[in-house]
């Protein structure tokens, strides 16, 4: 299996010549794995009860790529995330690095400037950001990890590095200035010998066709961010936060963006629950491991149908975040593992059938 994964990594996810995806990437966000193993005593078991590693279990289930978040503080910081990237990269998995540009969670409701950075002016902040991106990519390169996908910001529909980089109404200028600085940091690293990753813009509510269309139009209209600066688009797509997040709406939105911009499209985050009550979901798949598989396979089918062959990949968000099983939703669990806490401080995480969603 490991040889197969190395062969898969040798094949590019994207065709640089045509701009079209050559294969659908199958990934999971495994950012919390080291914390789960060190702080929660996690031991991972296959569906048949054999002790293994989480990457082997998910890899046998079709995973070829791993998404990892990077914060500017110690938790999920450079040392932590680089070590985890080295672990997975050595096993043959492609690495998708999700840079939050914050000391903590960054999402549409919060995008705080790191405490150690100056917020005295947009110019100063942009300079710090450019340096940070360059130094981060250099550290990964020196650490023996080649980044396949690089998201400059996490769910940045409302901007990043607030308040200076917050998008206000139709004013994208400050945000675009900062994002362009981050992109310049990529160029700086590449000029110094770092292999160029596929640079992503990542937004939430990817199903919302009009919102996505107006957002990209607004950003590119500034002239500070060019369409050529962005290699791929990534979108969060969850069934928990509104019944309009349907597969058909996702298809329409991705088709429109693919036709307009010709960029490969990723569903960068998604989940489906195995335990949930009192929540109106956006699809009728069963609330079970089978439902998880059906939901993700429906997304994959959507991606394979994107205009001009530009559907590029799907990433399941945090299938092994054992002590945060709701995964940010109002459901009880969207994990791909059944968790037994009875042997604490050793925790047994047994894979559900949905770990094989990509096979």
C-alpha positions in Angstrom: 0.0 0.0 0.0 2.8 2.4 0.8 4.4 2.0 -2.6 1.0 2.7 -4.2 0.7 5.9 -2.2 4.2 7.1 -3.3 3.2 6.4 -6.9 0.1 8.4 -6.4 2.1 11.3 -5.0 4.3 11.2 -8.0 1.3 11.9 -10.2 0.2 15.5 -10.1 -3.3 16.3 -8.8 -3.5 19.0 -11.4 -2.6 19.3 -15.0 -0.5 22.5 -15.3 -0.8 22.5 -19.0 -4.6 22.3 -19.3 -5.6 23.7 -15.9 -7.9 20.7 -15.5 -7.9 18.1 -12.7 -6.4 14.8 -13.8 -7.7 12.9 -10.7 -10.0 13.5 -7.7 -7.9 13.9 -4.6 -9.3 12.0 -1.6 -8.2 13.6 1.7 -8.9 14.0 5.4 -7.9 16.9 7.7 -5.8 15.2 10.4 -4.6 18.3 12.3 -5.6 17.0 15.7 -4.0 13.6 15.5 -0.9 14.2 17.6 -3.0 16.0 20.3 -5.4 13.0 20.3 -2.5 10.5 20.7 -0.5 12.5 23.3 -3.3 14.2 25.3 -6.2 11.9 24.9 -4.4 8.6 24.8 -5.8 7.7 21.4 -5.2 4.2 20.0 -6.6 3.5 16.5 -8.3 0.3 15.5 -9.5 -1.0 12.2 -13.1 -2.0 11.5 -12.1 -5.5 12.4 -10.5 -4.5 15.7 -6.8 -4.6 14.7 -4.6 -2.0 16.2 -3.1 0.3 13.6 -2.3 4.0 12.8 -5.0 6.4 11.7 -3.1 7.1 8.5 -3.0 3.4 7.6 -6.6 2.9 8.4 -7.7 5.9 6.3 -5.1 5.2 3.6 -6.5 1.7 3.2 -9.8 3.5 2.8 -8.6 5.5 -0.2 -7.0 8.6 1.4 -4.1 10.0 -0.7 -3.8 13.5 0.8 -3.8 15.0 4.3 -4.9 18.5 5.2 -3.2 20.3 8.2 -4.0 23.6 9.8 -1.2 26.0 10.9 -1.7 28.7 13.5 0.7 31.4 14.5 0.8 30.4 18.2 2.1 27.2 19.7 -1.0 25.2 19.5 -1.1 23.9 15.9 2.0 26.0 15.4 5.0 25.4 13.1 6.8 22.8 15.3 3.6 20.8 15.8 2.3 20.9 12.3 5.7 20.4 10.6 6.3 17.3 12.6 2.8 15.9 11.7 3.4 16.8 8.0 6.7 14.9 8.1 5.0 11.9 9.5 2.4 11.8 6.8 4.6 12.9 3.9 7.1 10.1 4.7 4.2 7.6 4.4 3.5 8.8 0.9 0.6 11.3 1.4 0.3 14.6 -0.3 0.2 17.6 2.1 -2.3 20.4 1.9 -1.3 23.2 4.3 -4.1 25.5 5.6 -2.6 28.7 7.0 -5.0 30.5 9.4 -2.9 33.6 9.9 -4.1 33.7 13.5 -3.1 32.4 17.0 -6.4 30.5 17.1 -9.3 29.4 15.0 -9.9 31.6 11.9 -13.3 31.4 10.2 -16.0 33.7 8.9 -16.9 34.9 12.4 -13.3 35.6 13.6 -10.0 36.4 12.0 -7.8 37.9 14.7 -4.4 39.4 14.1 -1.7 37.3 15.8 -0.8 38.8 19.2 2.9 39.1 18.3 2.2 41.0 15.0 1.9 44.8 14.7 -1.5 46.2 13.6 -0.3 49.8 13.3 -0.9 49.9 9.6 -1.9 47.8 6.6 1.6 48.3 5.2 3.3 47.0 8.3 0.9 44.1 8.6 1.3 43.2 4.9 5.1 43.1 5.3 4.9 40.8 8.3 2.5 38.5 6.5 4.8 38.3 3.4 7.8 37.4 5.6 5.8 34.8 7.6 4.6 33.0 4.5 8.1 32.9 3.0 9.7 31.7 6.3 7.0 29.0 6.8 7.4 27.6 3.3 11.2 27.6 3.7 10.8 25.7 7.0 8.7 23.0 5.4 11.1 22.7 2.5 14.1 22.4 4.9 12.1 19.9 6.9 11.8 17.6 3.8 8.1 18.2 3.1 6.8 19.4 -0.2 3.5 21.1 0.0 1.0 20.2 -2.7 -1.7 22.7 -1.8 -1.3 25.9 0.2 -4.4 27.8 1.4 -3.6 31.4 2.2 -6.2 32.0 4.9 -9.0 29.8 6.2 -12.6 30.5 5.2 -11.8 34.1 4.3 -15.1 35.2 2.9 -15.3 38.1 5.4 -11.6 38.9 5.1 -8.7 38.0 7.3 -6.5 39.7 9.9 -9.3 41.8 11.4 -9.9 44.6 11.8 -7.5 45.8 9.1 -8.2 43.1 6.6 -11.9 42.7 7.3 -14.1 43.0 4.2 -16.7 45.7 4.8 -19.6 45.8 2.4 -18.2 46.0 -1.1 -14.8 47.2 0.0 -12.2 44.4 -0.6 -9.1 46.7 -0.9 -7.4 46.1 2.5 -8.1 42.4 2.3 -6.8 42.2 -1.2 -3.7 44.0 -0.2 -3.0 41.5 2.6 -3.8 38.5 0.5 -1.5 39.8 -2.3 1.3 40.1 0.3 0.8 36.5 1.4 1.0 35.5 -2.2 4.2 37.5 -2.6 5.6 35.5 0.2 5.0 32.4 -1.8 6.9 33.9 -4.7 9.8 34.8 -2.4 10.1 31.3 -1.2 9.9 29.9 -4.7 12.6 32.3 -5.8 14.8 30.9 -3.0 14.3 27.3 -4.2 11.1 26.1 -2.6 8.9 24.1 -5.0 5.8 26.0 -5.8 2.6 24.7 -4.2 -0.9 25.1 -5.7 -2.1 28.3 -4.1 -5.7 28.2 -2.9 -8.4 30.7 -1.9 -10.7 29.0 0.6 -14.2 30.2 1.3 -17.1 28.9 3.3 -20.7 28.4 1.8 -19.4 27.1 -1.5 -22.9 26.1 -2.4 -24.1 29.7 -2.6 -23.7 30.5 -6.3 -24.5 34.3 -6.1 -22.3 34.9 -3.0 -19.3 33.1 -4.5 -19.6 34.8 -7.8 -19.9 38.3 -6.3 -17.0 37.6 -3.9 -14.5 36.6 -6.5 -15.6 39.4 -8.8 -15.1 41.9 -6.0 -11.6 40.6 -5.1 -10.3 40.5 -8.6 -11.8 43.9 -9.4 -9.3 45.5 -7.0 -6.5 44.7 -9.3 -4.4 43.7 -6.3 -5.2 40.0 -6.6 -5.0 38.7 -10.2 -6.7 35.5 -11.3 -3.3 34.2 -12.2 -2.2 34.5 -8.6 -4.7 31.8 -7.6 -4.2 28.2 -8.8 -7.2 26.5 -7.2 -10.4 27.3 -5.4 -11.5 25.6 -2.2 -14.8 25.6 -0.4 -16.3 24.4 2.9 -19.6 22.5 2.4 -21.4 21.3 5.4 -25.0 20.0 5.9 -25.5 21.3 9.4 -25.8 25.1 8.9 -28.7 25.5 6.6 -30.9 23.5 4.3 -29.8 25.4 1.2 -26.4 23.6 1.3 -27.6 21.0 -1.2 -25.7 18.9 -3.6 -27.6 20.5 -6.5 -26.7 24.0 -5.3 -23.1 23.0 -4.9 -23.1 21.7 -8.5 -24.5 24.9 -9.9 -22.0 27.1 -7.9 -19.0 25.1 -8.9 -20.0 24.9 -12.5 -20.4 28.7 -12.6 -17.0 29.4 -11.1 -15.3 26.8 -13.3 -16.8 28.3 -16.4 -15.9 31.9 -15.3 -12.4 31.3 -14.0 -11.2 27.9 -15.2 -9.7 27.0 -11.8 -9.7 23.5 -10.3 -12.3 23.2 -7.5 -11.9 21.5 -4.1 -14.4 20.8 -1.4 -11.8 21.6 1.2 -14.0 20.8 4.2 -17.1 18.6 4.7 -18.6 16.2 7.3 -21.8 14.2 7.8 -23.1 13.0 11.2 -23.5 9.6 12.8 -25.4 11.0 15.8 -27.6 14.0 15.4 -31.0 15.2 16.7 -32.9 18.5 16.5 -30.8 19.7 13.5 -32.3 20.1 10.0 -29.8 18.7 7.6 -29.5 19.7 3.9 -29.8 16.2 2.6 -31.7 13.0 3.4 -28.9 10.5 3.7 -29.1 8.4 6.9 -27.5 9.7 10.0 -25.0 6.8 10.2 -21.6 5.6 8.8 -23.5 4.7 5.6 -24.8 8.2 5.4 -21.3 9.6 5.7 -20.2 7.5 2.8 -23.2 8.4 0.7 -22.7 12.1 1.4 -19.1 12.2 0.5 -19.6 10.0 -2.6 -22.3 12.5 -3.7 -19.8 15.3 -3.4 -17.3 13.3 -5.4 -19.9 12.7 -8.1 -20.6 16.4 -8.1 -16.9 17.2 -8.6 -16.5 14.7 -11.4 -19.4 16.6 -13.1 -17.9 20.1 -12.8 -17.6 22.0 -16.1 -14.4 21.4 -18.1 -13.3 18.6 -15.8 -12.3 21.0 -13.1 -13.5 19.1 -10.0 -10.3 18.4 -8.2 -10.8 16.8 -4.7 -12.6 16.4 -1.4 -11.4 16.6 2.2 -13.3 15.2 5.2 -12.7 17.5 8.1 -11.2 16.0 11.3 -12.5 12.4 11.3 -10.4 11.6 14.4 -11.0 14.7 16.6 -12.1 12.4 19.5 -12.8 15.0 22.2 -14.6 17.3 19.8 -16.9 14.9 18.1 -19.5 17.4 17.0 -16.9 18.9 14.8 -18.3 22.4 15.2 -21.9 21.5 14.5 -24.9 21.1 16.8 -24.9 17.3 16.1 -23.4 14.9 18.6 -20.8 13.2 16.3 -19.5 13.4 12.8 -16.4 11.3 13.5 -15.3 8.3 11.5 -14.5 6.4 14.7 -16.4 5.0 17.6 -14.7 6.2 20.8 -14.4 4.1 24.0 -13.3 6.2 26.9 -13.7 3.5 29.5 -10.0 2.6 29.6 -8.8 6.2 30.3 -6.1 7.4 30.1 -6.0 5.0 27.1 -8.7 5.7 24.6 -9.8 3.2 22.0 -11.0 4.6 18.6 -12.5 2.0 16.4 -13.0 2.7 12.7 -16.5 2.9 11.3 -17.3 1.5 7.9 -17.1 5.1 6.6 -13.3 5.1 6.8 -13.6 3.3 3.4 -15.7 6.1 1.8 -13.1 6.7 -0.9 -12.8 3.0 -2.0 
